[in-house]
Amino acid sequence: MNATMNQNPQKPVPTAGTTGSLLKDITVLVVEDNVSNFVLIARMLGFLGIHCEWKTSGYEVVEFADTLPRLDLILMDIRLPYEDGYSAFAKIRQSERFKNVPVVAVTAEASLEQMNKARKAGFDGFLGKPLDPDRFPDQIQRILAGEPVWEME
């Protein structure tokens, strides 16, 4: 296998030659209320060979995630109907099954203040919207390799 290593020796960083084989069994839960944003994210994840599931609000996100046989990453919008991303994130972290699943805040409120708030809340990363289709694949691969990604644009 051709992969470079990051600081976590258990997780190889996917490279162009290994992406398809490493990511084909990955499942990402996208918690996003805007259908256009979800379609964009789903297409970019699909391009990487990643399976994704969609939840339109933070309400009962843990119950929904429990129906999934596998969950490797959660991309969580912050501004959601019924229950915001911070409340949903807190419930995810209380779940024994999902307490170690990386959760990345994804928000149009991409400011240093929001990034610091997400960091303080315990999120594993931060991606500002609009997402850049040229950078998103690398960002996702780095996140899945265990690298914290905190980027406003």
N, C-alpha and C positions, 0 to 999 in steps of 0.2 A: 504494500500500500504506500502510495506517495503522499505523505502529509507532513506539514511542519508542526512543531509542537509549541504550545503556549506555556504559561506558568503552571497549568494544571496538567500533569503528565498523563492522566487517564483519558483526556479528551483531545484527539487530534484536531487540528484546525483544517477544515475541508479546503482543498485546492481545486482548481478548475478540472483537473483530471479525475478527482474523486467525488465531486459534489453529488452526482446522480446516485451513486451507490450508497453514500453515507446518509443521504437525506430522504430516500424513498420510503422509509418506515416512520418518519417523523410526523407527529400530529400537532398542529398549532390551533389553539382556540383564539379566535378573533372576536373580541367583545367591542362592537362598534354599532352605533345606531344609524349611521348614514350609509344607505345602500351603495352609493357611488364609491365611498371610501372603502367599503368592504370588497366590492368587485375589484378595485385596483389592487388591494392587498392580496386577495385570493388569486388573482392572475399572476402576481409576482411570486407568490409562494408556489403556485402550480408550475411556473417556469422552472423552479428549483426542484420539482418533484415532491414537494411537501403537501401532505393532505391537510386541509383546514376545515374547521367547524366554525359556525357563526352563532353568536348570541347577541341580540339587539339591545340588551340592557344588563346592568349589573345585578338586577333582581334575580335571585335564585341561581346565580352563576355556579355555585358549588354543586348544587343539585344537578344542574345540567352537565357539568364536567364529570360528575360521578357516573353518568351514563356512557362515557367514552372509555373504551378499553385501554387507551393509551393517551397520555398528554405530556408533551415535551416542552411546551412554551405557551404562554398566554400573552397576547398583545391586547392591552386594555386601554380603551379610550377613557379619558378622565370625565368628560361631560356626557353623561348618559341619563336617559329618563328613568324614573322610579328609584334608582339607587346609583349614586355616582361611582366612579372608578375607585376612589379611595375606600369607600365603604365595602365595595365588592372585594377589593384587594385584602382588606382586613379579615374578611370571612374566609378567603382562600388560604391565608396564612394560618388560620385556626384549624384548618382541615389537616388531619394527619397525612392523608394521601397526597395532598398538594403543597404541603409546606415547603418542599424543596424544588418545586417547579418554578423556573424563572418567570417572572411577571414583569413585562416592560410597559411603561406608560407611553401611550401614543396620543398626542394631543395637538390641536391647532393653537392652543395657548402656549406656544413655544417661547418661553422667556426664561431668563436665569432664575427668576423668582419661582416659577412653576417647576423648573428642574430641581431646584433645591427643596421645594416642598415634596416632590416625588421621592427624592433621595432620603429625606427625613422620615417619610412614611414607610420606607423600607423596600421600595421598588428595586428591581434588579437592573433597570436601565430606563432610558428615556429617548424617544424618537419624536421630533417635532414634525408636524404636518405643514405643508404638503410633503409627503414622502417622495424621495428622489428615486425613480426607477433605476437609475444608473448605480446608485449607492446601496439601495435596499438589499440586494442579494448578499453583498459583502457584510452588511450590518447583521443580517439574520444568521449568516454562517458564523460570524464572530460570537454572537450571543449564544448560539447552540454549542459552540466550542468552550463556553464558560467564561468568555471575556465580557466584562461589563461595558456596555455601549451607552454613552450619555451624549447625545447629539441633538442640538436644537434645529438643525436644518439638514 
